[in-house]
């Protein structure tokens, strides 16, 4: 689920949602190209250039980022995750109800999951 840590991450989440049936592909593209939009001098320009690759034009881009209801929905999901589940970091995994904040290396994940496959 989305857990935007800042306004730029919220914008990316909103753009992914505005992508309709391309949402998953958009999320994958954003993560793959994160260095080209999240860590540049003008990140919104970087995002705009990135989403052009999916067919989203300037008008759709602007309309999406100006959608106050969508912005509030994305932030509401983040707030619920923080308040109800104590999420403070991304990623955070819940494995059989046990919260595991932060990145988990594949070999460590194997170790965490092993007891559930007995």
C-alpha positions in Angstrom: 0.0 0.0 0.0 1.0 3.6 -0.4 2.8 5.3 2.4 4.1 8.6 1.0 6.7 10.1 3.2 6.6 13.5 1.7 4.7 15.6 -0.9 6.7 14.3 -3.8 5.9 10.7 -2.9 2.2 11.7 -2.5 2.4 13.2 -6.0 3.9 10.0 -7.4 1.1 7.9 -5.7 -1.5 10.2 -7.1 -0.1 9.9 -10.6 0.0 6.1 -10.3 -3.7 6.1 -9.3 -4.6 8.4 -12.2 -3.0 5.9 -14.5 -6.1 3.6 -14.3 -5.3 0.1 -15.6 -1.6 1.1 -16.0 -1.2 1.7 -12.3 1.0 -1.3 -11.6 3.2 -0.6 -14.6 3.4 3.1 -13.5 4.6 2.1 -10.0 7.2 -0.2 -11.5 8.4 2.5 -13.9 8.6 5.1 -11.1 10.7 2.8 -8.9 12.9 1.8 -11.8 13.5 5.5 -12.7 13.4 7.0 -9.3 16.8 8.5 -9.6 15.6 10.5 -12.6 12.8 12.3 -10.8 13.1 12.0 -7.1 16.7 13.1 -6.7 16.8 15.9 -9.3 16.5 19.7 -9.1 13.0 19.8 -10.5 11.3 16.5 -9.5 7.9 17.5 -10.9 9.4 18.0 -14.3 11.1 14.7 -14.0 7.8 13.0 -13.0 6.0 14.7 -15.9 8.6 13.5 -18.4 8.4 10.0 -16.9 4.6 9.7 -17.1 4.7 10.9 -20.7 6.1 7.5 -21.5 2.8 6.0 -20.4 0.7 8.3 -22.5 -0.3 10.8 -19.8 -0.3 14.3 -21.2 0.2 17.6 -19.6 -3.5 18.3 -18.9 -4.0 14.9 -17.3 -0.8 15.3 -15.3 -2.0 18.7 -14.0 -5.6 17.6 -13.3 -4.3 14.6 -11.4 -2.0 16.6 -9.2 -4.7 19.2 -8.5 -7.3 16.6 -7.5 -7.8 17.6 -3.8 -10.1 14.6 -3.1 -7.4 12.2 -4.4 -4.7 13.9 -2.4 -6.8 13.6 0.7 -7.5 9.9 0.0 -3.8 9.1 -0.4 -3.0 11.0 2.8 -5.9 9.3 4.7 -4.5 5.9 3.8 -1.1 6.9 5.1 -2.6 8.4 8.3 -4.6 5.2 8.9 -1.5 3.1 8.4 0.5 5.2 10.9 -2.2 5.4 13.5 -3.8 1.9 13.3 -0.7 -0.2 12.4 2.1 1.9 13.7 3.8 2.2 10.3 6.8 4.6 10.5 9.0 3.3 7.7 8.9 2.0 4.2 9.0 -0.7 3.5 7.2 -2.3 6.4 6.1 -6.0 6.2 3.5 -7.8 8.3 4.2 -11.5 8.4 1.5 -13.4 10.3 0.7 -10.3 12.3 4.4 -9.6 13.2 5.6 -6.2 12.0 8.9 -6.1 10.3 9.9 -2.5 9.5 12.6 -1.7 6.9 14.2 -3.6 4.1 14.6 -7.3 4.4 17.3 -9.0 2.4 16.1 -12.1 0.4 18.1 -14.5 2.6 16.8 -12.9 5.7 13.2 -13.1 4.4 13.7 -16.8 3.8 14.7 -17.1 7.4 11.7 -15.2 8.6 9.2 -17.2 6.5 10.8 -20.6 7.1 8.7 -21.4 10.3 5.5 -20.9 8.3 6.4 -23.5 5.8 6.8 -26.4 8.2 
